[in-house]
Amino acid sequence: MSWVDKELSLAALTGAVTGVAVMIPIVGDGAWSWVGLFIPAFIGALVGLIVGSSAVAGGRCALSTGRRWPARTVHRWKHRFAAYSTMAVALLVATVFMAAVIATGDPVRDAGGFPTSLIVLAVIALVTYVFSYVLAPAQASETP
């Protein structure tokens, strides 16, 4: 399995688990049946694939820069790879959030005045960084 396959598989799995985790309180109250968890899992997996595709695009950019500007160590290479993937995902998610704010015309704020979407963006970026760091190829020169 290449890093692309691993990245997309992990993104789809994470999206499906997140979709189910969000819906468990509703299912637990008896509003839905347990079969109703398949729809959120499917939608979460699709969203995970979209986010994972963005991470793969960022990883491919890191691979192209790694050929021209090789990293000194594997550790630095993995950090660069994860940073490129995280930037691509953060740009995608931030664009979606901005589109939602523009469409509604009202930024969603909590009682404290801090947008929840920034917390969600930070969590998605952190998870993407960790997954991309773990799944990064050893060096850019070793990847076709």
Accessible surface in RSA format (square Angstrom, percent):
REM  Atomic radii and reference values for relative SASA: ProtOr
REM  Chains: A
REM  Algorithm: Lee & Richards
REM  Probe-radius: 1.40
REM  Slices: 20
REM RES _ NUM      All-atoms   Total-Side   Main-Chain    Non-polar    All polar
REM                ABS   REL    ABS   REL    ABS   REL    ABS   REL    ABS   REL
RES MET A   1   158.42  82.0  85.51  56.6  72.91 173.6  63.89  54.3  94.53 125.2
RES SER A   2    58.05  49.1  44.78  59.8  13.26  30.6  48.36 103.0   9.68  13.6
RES TRP A   3    21.54   8.6  16.16   7.8   5.38  12.6  13.27   7.1   8.27  13.4
RES VAL A   4    26.45  17.4  26.45  23.9   0.00   0.0  26.45  23.0   0.00   0.0
RES ASP A   5    66.34  46.5  63.01  62.7   3.33   7.9  12.62  29.7  53.73  53.6
RES LYS A   6    90.28  44.0  86.47  53.1   3.81   9.1  34.70  31.2  55.58  59.2
RES GLU A   7     9.31   5.3   8.75   6.6   0.56   1.3   0.61   1.2   8.70   7.1
RES LEU A   8    48.30  26.9  48.23  34.5   0.07   0.2  48.30  33.9   0.00   0.0
RES SER A   9    57.73  48.8  45.15  60.3  12.58  29.0  35.04  74.6  22.69  31.8
RES LEU A  10    51.89  28.9  49.55  35.5   2.34   5.9  51.59  36.2   0.30   0.8
RES ALA A  11    15.44  14.2   8.91  13.7   6.54  14.9  14.01  19.7   1.43   3.8
RES ALA A  12    20.62  19.0  19.98  30.8   0.65   1.5  20.29  28.6   0.34   0.9
RES LEU A  13   110.23  61.4 105.34  75.4   4.88  12.3 109.43  76.9   0.80   2.1
RES THR A  14    44.67  31.8  40.78  41.3   3.89   9.3  39.91  53.6   4.76   7.2
RES GLY A  15    12.25  15.1   0.00   N/A  12.25  15.1  11.12  30.5   1.13   2.5
RES ALA A  16    20.80  19.1  20.57  31.7   0.23   0.5  20.80  29.3   0.00   0.0
RES VAL A  17    90.35  59.5  87.56  79.3   2.79   6.7  89.83  78.1   0.52   1.4
RES THR A  18    72.51  51.6  69.81  70.8   2.70   6.4  56.24  75.5  16.26  24.6
RES GLY A  19    13.28  16.4   0.00   N/A  13.28  16.4  12.61  34.6   0.67   1.5
RES VAL A  20    38.15  25.1  38.15  34.5   0.00   0.0  38.15  33.1   0.00   0.0
RES ALA A  21    58.07  53.4  44.55  68.8  13.52  30.8  45.83  64.5  12.24  32.4
RES VAL A  22    99.84  65.7  85.15  77.1  14.69  35.4  92.02  80.0   7.82  21.2
RES MET A  23    27.08  14.0  27.08  17.9   0.00   0.0   8.94   7.6  18.14  24.0
RES ILE A  24    80.93  46.1  80.93  60.3   0.00   0.0  80.93  58.3   0.00   0.0
RES PRO A  25    84.13  61.3  73.16  66.7  10.97  39.9  82.66  68.2   1.47   9.1
RES ILE A  26    72.92  41.5  71.61  53.4   1.31   3.2  72.92  52.5   0.00   0.0
RES VAL A  27     6.22   4.1   0.41   0.4   5.82  14.0   0.41   0.4   5.82  15.8
RES GLY A  28    58.17  71.7   0.00   N/A  58.17  71.7  26.75  73.4  31.42  70.4
RES ASP A  29   125.78  88.1  89.39  89.0  36.38  86.0  27.25  64.1  98.53  98.3
RES GLY A  30    60.59  74.7   0.00   N/A  60.59  74.7  31.57  86.6  29.02  65.0
RES ALA A  31    74.16  68.2  35.29  54.5  38.87  88.4  47.29  66.6  26.87  71.2
RES TRP A  32   106.10  42.6  90.44  43.8  15.66  36.8  75.93  40.5  30.17  49.0
RES SER A  33    72.18  61.0  56.09  74.9  16.09  37.1  49.83 106.1  22.35  31.3
RES TRP A  34   162.07  65.0 154.61  74.8   7.46  17.5 127.45  68.0  34.62  56.2
RES VAL A  35   104.32  68.6 101.99  92.3   2.33   5.6 102.64  89.2   1.68   4.5
RES GLY A  36    12.03  14.8   0.00   N/A  12.03  14.8  11.61  31.9   0.42   0.9
RES LEU A  37    22.77  12.7  22.34  16.0   0.43   1.1  22.49  15.8   0.28   0.8
RES PHE A  38   145.50  72.8 141.65  87.7   3.85  10.0 142.17  86.2   3.33   9.5
RES ILE A  39   108.16  61.6 106.33  79.2   1.83   4.4 108.15  77.9   0.02   0.0
RES PRO A  40    14.52  10.6   9.26   8.4   5.27  19.1  13.70  11.3   0.83   5.1
RES ALA A  41    21.87  20.1  21.06  32.5   0.81   1.8  21.42  30.2   0.45   1.2
RES PHE A  42   129.20  64.6 123.88  76.7   5.32  13.9 128.66  78.0   0.55   1.6
RES ILE A  43    95.09  54.1  95.09  70.8   0.00   0.0  95.09  68.5   0.00   0.0
RES GLY A  44     9.76  12.0   0.00   N/A   9.76  12.0   9.48  26.0   0.28   0.6
RES ALA A  45    23.41  21.5  23.41  36.1   0.00   0.0  23.41  33.0   0.00   0.0
RES LEU A  46    83.22  46.3  81.97  58.6   1.24   3.1  81.97  57.6   1.24   3.3
RES VAL A  47    81.81  53.8  81.81  74.1   0.00   0.0  81.81  71.1   0.00   0.0
RES GLY A  48     6.31   7.8   0.00   N/A   6.31   7.8   6.31  17.3   0.00   0.0
RES LEU A  49    68.98  38.4  68.70  49.1   0.28   0.7  68.98  48.4   0.00   0.0
RES ILE A  50   104.64  59.5 100.11  74.6   4.53  10.9 102.55  73.8   2.09   5.7
RES VAL A  51    31.98  21.0  31.98  29.0   0.00   0.0  31.98  27.8   0.00   0.0
RES GLY A  52     1.16   1.4   0.00   N/A   1.16   1.4   1.16   3.2   0.00   0.0
RES SER A  53    59.65  50.4  51.98  69.4   7.67  17.7  33.47  71.3  26.18  36.7
RES SER A  54    18.25  15.4  10.75  14.4   7.50  17.3  12.77  27.2   5.48   7.7
RES ALA A  55     2.55   2.3   1.88   2.9   0.67   1.5   1.88   2.6   0.67   1.8
RES VAL A  56    13.69   9.0  13.69  12.4   0.00   0.0  13.69  11.9   0.00   0.0
RES ALA A  57    54.29  49.9  47.98  74.0   6.31  14.4  53.15  74.9   1.14   3.0
RES GLY A  58     4.45   5.5   0.00   N/A   4.45   5.5   4.27  11.7   0.17   0.4
RES GLY A  59     0.00   0.0   0.00   N/A   0.00   0.0   0.00   0.0   0.00   0.0
RES ARG A  60   131.15  55.1 125.11  63.8   6.04  14.4  48.64  66.5  82.51  50.0
RES CYS A  61    68.01  51.4  65.66  73.2   2.35   5.5  11.44  29.0  56.57  61.0
RES ALA A  62     0.00   0.0   0.00   0.0   0.00   0.0   0.00   0.0   0.00   0.0
RES LEU A  63     4.98   2.8   4.98   3.6   0.00   0.0   4.98   3.5   0.00   0.0
RES SER A  64    37.89  32.0  35.60  47.5   2.28   5.3  25.87  55.1  12.02  16.8
RES THR A  65    29.04  20.7  28.34  28.7   0.70   1.7  29.04  39.0   0.00   0.0
RES GLY A  66     4.00   4.9   0.00   N/A   4.00   4.9   0.32   0.9   3.68   8.3
RES ARG A  67   124.24  52.2  93.43  47.6  30.81  73.4  57.29  78.3  66.95  40.6
RES ARG A  68   187.50  78.7 152.86  77.9  34.64  82.5  75.89 103.7 111.60  67.6
RES TRP A  69   159.43  64.0 158.35  76.6   1.08   2.5 132.21  70.5  27.22  44.2
RES PRO A  70    97.25  70.9  82.96  75.6  14.28  51.9  84.39  69.7  12.86  79.9
RES ALA A  71    16.92  15.6   0.71   1.1  16.20  36.9   4.23   6.0  12.69  33.6
RES ARG A  72   198.84  83.5 162.32  82.7  36.52  86.9  60.96  83.3 137.88  83.6
RES THR A  73    65.95  46.9  61.24  62.1   4.72  11.2  63.98  85.9   1.97   3.0
RES VAL A  74    67.42  44.4  64.69  58.6   2.73   6.6  64.69  56.2   2.73   7.4
RES HIS A  75   106.97  58.5 102.26  71.1   4.71  12.0  74.69  77.0  32.28  37.6
RES ARG A  76   126.49  53.1 121.42  61.9   5.07  12.1  38.91  53.2  87.58  53.1
RES TRP A  77     0.86   0.3   0.86   0.4   0.00   0.0   0.86   0.5   0.00   0.0
RES LYS A  78    49.44  24.1  49.44  30.3   0.00   0.0   9.63   8.7  39.81  42.4
RES HIS A  79    67.91  37.1  66.60  46.3   1.31   3.4  57.73  59.5  10.18  11.8
RES ARG A  80    30.85  13.0  24.03  12.3   6.81  16.2  18.64  25.5  12.20   7.4
RES PHE A  81     0.36   0.2   0.36   0.2   0.00   0.0   0.36   0.2   0.00   0.0
RES ALA A  82     0.00   0.0   0.00   0.0   0.00   0.0   0.00   0.0   0.00   0.0
RES ALA A  83    38.27  35.2  35.65  55.0   2.62   6.0  37.98  53.5   0.29   0.8
RES TYR A  84    58.35  27.2  55.93  31.8   2.42   6.3  31.56  23.7  26.79  33.0
RES SER A  85     0.92   0.8   0.92   1.2   0.00   0.0   0.00   0.0   0.92   1.3
RES THR A  86    20.40  14.5  20.40  20.7   0.00   0.0  20.40  27.4   0.00   0.0
RES MET A  87   105.83  54.8 102.33  67.7   3.50   8.3  64.52  54.9  41.31  54.7
RES ALA A  88    23.74  21.8  15.36  23.7   8.38  19.1  20.62  29.0   3.12   8.3
RES VAL A  89     0.00   0.0   0.00   0.0   0.00   0.0   0.00   0.0   0.00   0.0
RES ALA A  90    26.86  24.7  25.87  39.9   0.99   2.3  26.49  37.3   0.37   1.0
RES LEU A  91   126.42  70.4 125.85  90.0   0.57   1.4 126.24  88.7   0.18   0.5
RES LEU A  92    58.48  32.6  51.96  37.2   6.52  16.4  57.44  40.3   1.05   2.8
RES VAL A  93    11.28   7.4  10.47   9.5   0.81   2.0  11.28   9.8   0.00   0.0
RES ALA A  94    25.57  23.5  24.08  37.2   1.49   3.4  25.56  36.0   0.01   0.0
RES THR A  95    77.96  55.4  77.49  78.6   0.47   1.1  58.91  79.1  19.05  28.8
RES VAL A  96    85.41  56.2  82.60  74.8   2.81   6.8  84.36  73.3   1.04   2.8
RES PHE A  97    54.54  27.3  53.25  33.0   1.29   3.4  54.14  32.8   0.40   1.1
RES MET A  98   111.77  57.9 110.26  73.0   1.51   3.6  70.86  60.2  40.92  54.2
RES ALA A  99    56.88  52.3  47.64  73.5   9.24  21.0  52.91  74.5   3.97  10.5
RES ALA A 100    54.15  49.8  45.00  69.4   9.15  20.8  53.18  74.9   0.97   2.6
RES VAL A 101    56.32  37.1  55.09  49.9   1.23   3.0  55.96  48.6   0.35   1.0
RES ILE A 102   140.79  80.1 121.07  90.2  19.72  47.5 126.12  90.8  14.66  39.8
RES ALA A 103    89.06  81.9  46.89  72.4  42.17  95.9  57.66  81.2  31.40  83.2
RES THR A 104    96.57  68.7  63.25  64.1  33.31  79.4  69.06  92.8  27.51  41.6
RES GLY A 105    64.33  79.3   0.00   N/A  64.33  79.3  32.72  89.8  31.61  70.8
RES ASP A 106    94.27  66.0  92.89  92.5   1.38   3.3  26.10  61.4  68.16  68.0
RES PRO A 107    61.92  45.1  55.82  50.9   6.10  22.2  55.86  46.1   6.06  37.7
RES VAL A 108   109.34  71.9 100.59  91.1   8.75  21.1 104.61  90.9   4.74  12.8
RES ARG A 109   136.11  57.2 107.42  54.8  28.70  68.3  36.13  49.4  99.99  60.6
RES ASP A 110    76.88  53.9  64.25  63.9  12.63  29.9  24.86  58.5  52.02  51.9
RES ALA A 111   119.63 110.0  69.80 107.7  49.83 113.3  83.06 117.0  36.57  96.9
RES GLY A 112    79.24  97.7   0.00   N/A  79.24  97.7  41.72 114.5  37.52  84.0
RES GLY A 113    35.70  44.0   0.00   N/A  35.70  44.0  24.43  67.1  11.27  25.2
RES PHE A 114   112.89  56.5 111.08  68.8   1.81   4.7 112.26  68.1   0.63   1.8
RES PRO A 115    27.32  19.9  27.32  24.9   0.00   0.0  27.32  22.6   0.00   0.0
RES THR A 116    53.17  37.8  53.05  53.8   0.13   0.3  50.37  67.7   2.81   4.2
RES SER A 117    39.62  33.5  33.65  44.9   5.97  13.7  22.54  48.0  17.08  23.9
RES LEU A 118    86.32  48.1  81.35  58.2   4.98  12.5  81.66  57.3   4.67  12.6
RES ILE A 119    89.81  51.1  87.17  64.9   2.64   6.4  89.81  64.7   0.00   0.0
RES VAL A 120    60.63  39.9  58.52  53.0   2.11   5.1  60.63  52.7   0.00   0.0
RES LEU A 121    35.29  19.7  35.29  25.2   0.00   0.0  35.29  24.8   0.00   0.0
RES ALA A 122    60.65  55.8  49.55  76.5  11.10  25.2  56.66  79.8   3.99  10.6
RES VAL A 123    82.78  54.5  81.86  74.1   0.92   2.2  82.76  71.9   0.02   0.1
RES ILE A 124    49.78  28.3  47.32  35.3   2.46   5.9  49.55  35.7   0.22   0.6
RES ALA A 125    20.68  19.0  19.93  30.8   0.76   1.7  20.40  28.7   0.29   0.8
RES LEU A 126   116.66  65.0 112.18  80.3   4.48  11.3 116.16  81.6   0.51   1.4
RES VAL A 127    55.46  36.5  53.13  48.1   2.33   5.6  55.46  48.2   0.00   0.0
RES THR A 128    10.73   7.6   7.68   7.8   3.05   7.3   5.04   6.8   5.69   8.6
RES TYR A 129    65.31  30.5  65.31  37.2   0.00   0.0  52.82  39.7  12.49  15.4
RES VAL A 130    73.59  48.4  71.66  64.9   1.94   4.7  73.58  63.9   0.01   0.0
RES PHE A 131    56.24  28.1  56.10  34.7   0.14   0.4  56.24  34.1   0.00   0.0
RES SER A 132     0.00   0.0   0.00   0.0   0.00   0.0   0.00   0.0   0.00   0.0
RES TYR A 133    58.39  27.3  58.39  33.2   0.00   0.0  45.98  34.6  12.41  15.3
RES VAL A 134   100.72  66.3  82.01  74.2  18.71  45.1  85.79  74.5  14.93  40.5
RES LEU A 135    30.84  17.2  22.96  16.4   7.88  19.8  26.41  18.6   4.43  11.9
RES ALA A 136    10.17   9.3   0.00   0.0  10.17  23.1   0.00   0.0  10.17  26.9
RES PRO A 137    21.59  15.7  11.39  10.4  10.21  37.1  21.59  17.8   0.00   0.0
RES ALA A 138    47.16  43.4  37.54  57.9   9.62  21.9  39.70  55.9   7.46  19.8
RES GLN A 139    40.65  22.7  40.65  29.7   0.00   0.0  17.52  37.3  23.13  17.5
RES ALA A 140     3.58   3.3   2.97   4.6   0.61   1.4   2.97   4.2   0.61   1.6
RES SER A 141   100.47  84.9  65.85  87.9  34.62  79.8  51.02 108.7  49.45  69.3
RES GLU A 142   122.30  70.2  87.27  66.0  35.03  83.4  45.65  88.3  76.65  62.6
RES THR A 143    20.32  14.5  12.51  12.7   7.81  18.6  12.88  17.3   7.43  11.2
RES PRO A 144   154.23 112.4 101.53  92.5  52.71 191.6 135.66 112.0  18.57 115.4
END  Absolute sums over single chains surface
CHAIN  1 A     8812.3       7448.3       1364.0       6623.0       2189.3
END  Absolute sums over all chains
TOTAL          8812.3       7448.3       1364.0       6623.0       2189.3
